[in-house]
Amino acid sequence: KQWYQRRVAITSGNSQMSALPYIMTDPEFHGRVYATEPCVLMGRLALIALCKYIEQCPTRRSEVDMNSIPSHVHPIFKQKDQIRQVYNRDVIDSCFAKITPVRYNEQVDLFGLVDCVPLPAGSSIGSANWIIKAGDYKISYVSSSSKLTNHTLPMEVMSLANPDVLLLSNLSLNPMYFPDSTLSEVCNVVISTVKSGGNVLIPCHSTGVILDLIEWLIQNLNKNLLSDVPIIIV
């Protein structure tokens, strides 16, 4: 089936929502889209930030050389008819107004045939893994997840156990890597720079890991008696 013939779409995090405006504004798409409430809010903010960035870029356009696209890119993205204009704020608002927000552990009935339940994934605010049940048949869908302790709800593991089918996506290339050391290194550089009278500029997305970084920075600034140092998010 073509994507516009799908009857239901479930989202696992705001970083996977960038294609939704294209799908949901297509007149041939009549399906339902479900996401947790925080995921809807964060996803909308992220796409609005993307639009603002595109608006600030030079408007000069040049012909795309399809032969210059790297070989590892999927062939479908090398087709000129698949290249789309970036959507605007009105399209984003129209798209997200049609998404059905759900809560963690809320049972979603799909046409009386299948039940879906979103569970905390622990990777970002609103991120979710899903249990899909049809009678006694159980599917566990696990996307970006984390067992690290941060500002998000902890990952729910037990409810995902013993499925008939386990679907995995966004697997880590380095599952033994822990970001604590990287965050500590960033904080040490920030503190050293601030103490020497300098300023720190950190390019980042408006949602996601930046929230963890802010939390770490505030804690480390307080420990080093630098609680009066302002943190400005632009």
C-alpha positions in Angstrom: 0.0 0.0 0.0 1.0 3.6 -0.5 1.5 5.6 2.7 -1.7 7.6 2.1 -3.7 4.4 2.2 -2.6 3.7 5.8 -5.5 4.0 8.3 -3.5 4.7 11.4 -0.1 6.2 12.3 1.4 6.1 15.8 4.4 8.3 16.6 7.1 7.5 19.1 8.8 10.8 19.5 8.9 14.4 18.3 12.0 13.7 16.2 10.0 11.4 14.0 7.3 14.0 13.1 9.0 16.0 10.3 7.2 14.1 7.5 3.7 14.4 9.0 2.8 17.7 7.4 3.4 16.2 4.0 1.3 13.2 4.8 -1.6 14.8 6.7 -2.2 17.6 4.1 -2.4 15.1 1.2 -6.1 15.0 0.2 -5.8 11.2 -0.3 -4.8 10.6 3.3 -7.8 10.0 5.6 -6.1 8.1 8.4 -5.7 8.8 12.1 -2.5 9.9 13.8 -1.8 9.4 17.5 0.9 10.8 19.7 1.4 11.6 23.4 0.4 15.2 24.4 4.0 16.3 25.1 5.2 14.8 21.8 2.6 16.9 19.9 3.7 20.1 21.7 7.4 19.4 21.3 7.1 18.3 17.7 5.2 21.4 16.8 7.8 23.6 18.4 10.6 21.8 16.6 9.0 22.1 13.1 8.2 25.8 13.7 11.9 26.3 14.6 12.8 24.5 11.3 10.5 26.8 9.3 12.0 29.9 10.9 15.5 28.6 10.1 14.5 28.0 6.4 13.0 31.5 6.2 16.3 33.0 7.3 18.3 31.1 4.7 19.1 32.7 1.3 16.2 32.4 -1.2 18.4 31.7 -4.2 17.6 28.3 -5.6 19.8 26.1 -7.8 19.1 22.9 -9.8 19.7 19.8 -7.7 22.3 17.5 -9.2 20.9 14.1 -8.5 24.3 12.4 -9.3 25.9 14.4 -6.4 23.7 12.7 -3.8 25.8 10.3 -1.6 25.5 6.6 -2.5 24.3 5.6 1.0 21.1 7.7 0.5 18.0 5.5 -0.2 17.2 5.5 -4.0 13.7 6.9 -3.4 15.3 10.2 -2.3 17.2 10.4 -5.6 14.0 10.8 -7.6 13.2 14.4 -8.5 9.5 13.9 -8.2 10.1 13.0 -4.5 11.6 16.5 -3.7 9.1 18.7 -1.9 9.0 22.3 -1.0 9.5 22.9 2.8 6.1 23.5 4.5 5.1 26.7 6.2 3.6 27.6 9.6 0.0 27.3 8.3 0.6 23.8 7.1 2.2 22.9 10.5 -0.8 24.3 12.4 -3.3 22.5 10.2 -1.3 19.2 10.6 -1.0 19.2 14.3 -4.6 20.2 14.8 -5.6 16.8 13.3 -3.3 14.7 15.6 -5.1 12.9 18.4 -3.2 13.4 21.7 -3.1 10.5 24.1 -1.8 9.9 27.6 0.7 7.3 28.8 -1.0 3.9 29.5 -4.2 5.1 27.8 -5.9 2.4 25.8 -6.6 3.5 22.2 -9.3 1.5 20.4 -8.7 1.2 16.7 -11.8 0.3 14.8 -12.8 -2.3 17.4 -10.1 -4.6 16.1 -6.8 -3.5 17.7 -5.9 -1.8 21.0 -2.8 0.4 21.3 -1.2 1.6 24.5 1.7 4.2 24.7 4.3 3.6 27.4 7.1 5.9 28.6 10.3 5.4 26.6 12.6 7.6 28.8 14.6 9.1 25.9 12.8 12.5 25.7 9.7 14.3 26.9 6.7 12.5 25.4 8.7 9.7 23.8 6.7 6.5 23.7 7.0 2.8 23.0 3.8 1.1 22.0 1.9 -2.2 22.8 -0.4 -3.3 20.1 -2.9 -6.0 20.9 -5.4 -7.9 18.8 -7.1 -10.4 21.0 -4.4 -12.5 22.6 -1.8 -11.5 20.0 0.7 -8.9 21.3 3.2 -6.7 19.4 5.7 -4.6 21.3 7.1 -1.6 19.3 10.3 -0.2 20.9 11.8 3.0 19.4 14.4 5.5 20.8 14.5 4.5 24.5 16.7 5.2 27.5 17.1 3.8 31.0 19.2 6.8 32.1 17.7 8.9 34.9 16.7 12.4 33.7 13.7 14.8 33.7 11.5 12.3 31.6 9.4 9.5 33.0 11.5 6.3 33.3 11.2 3.7 30.6 8.5 1.2 31.2 10.0 -2.3 30.5 7.8 -4.9 32.1 4.7 -4.2 30.0 6.7 -4.7 26.8 7.8 -8.2 27.9 6.7 -11.5 26.3 5.3 -10.3 23.0 4.4 -12.4 20.0 6.3 -9.9 17.9 9.0 -7.4 18.9 9.6 -4.5 16.6 12.8 -2.5 17.2 13.9 0.8 15.6 16.6 3.5 16.2 19.0 1.0 17.7 22.1 2.5 19.2 25.4 1.9 17.3 27.2 2.0 20.7 24.8 0.6 23.4 27.6 0.7 26.0 28.0 4.4 25.6 26.9 6.6 28.5 26.5 10.4 27.9 27.4 11.4 31.4 31.1 11.8 30.5 30.3 13.9 27.5 27.9 16.1 29.5 30.5 16.5 32.2 33.1 17.5 29.6 30.7 20.1 28.2 30.0 21.5 31.6 33.7 21.7 32.5 34.4 23.7 29.3 31.5 26.0 30.1 32.6 26.6 33.7 36.2 27.2 32.7 35.1 29.7 30.0 32.7 31.6 32.2 35.3 31.8 35.0 37.8 33.4 32.6 35.2 36.0 31.7 34.1 34.5 28.4 30.8 33.5 26.8 29.6 30.2 25.5 27.5 29.6 22.4 26.0 26.1 21.9 24.2 25.4 18.6 21.2 23.1 19.3 17.7 22.1 18.6 14.9 23.8 20.4 13.7 20.5 22.0 15.2 17.2 22.9 18.7 16.8 24.4 19.0 20.5 25.1 16.7 20.1 28.1 19.1 17.6 29.6 22.0 19.8 28.9 20.3 22.8 30.6 19.6 20.7 33.6 23.3 19.6 33.9 24.6 23.1 33.3 22.4 24.6 36.1 23.5 21.9 38.6 27.2 22.4 37.8 27.0 26.2 37.8 25.4 26.1 41.2 28.1 23.7 42.5 30.8 26.2 41.3 29.0 29.2 42.9 28.1 30.5 39.4 24.3 30.5 39.9 24.0 34.1 38.7 25.3 33.3 35.2 22.4 33.7 32.8 21.4 31.0 30.4 19.7 32.4 27.3 17.8 30.2 24.8 17.3 31.9 21.4 
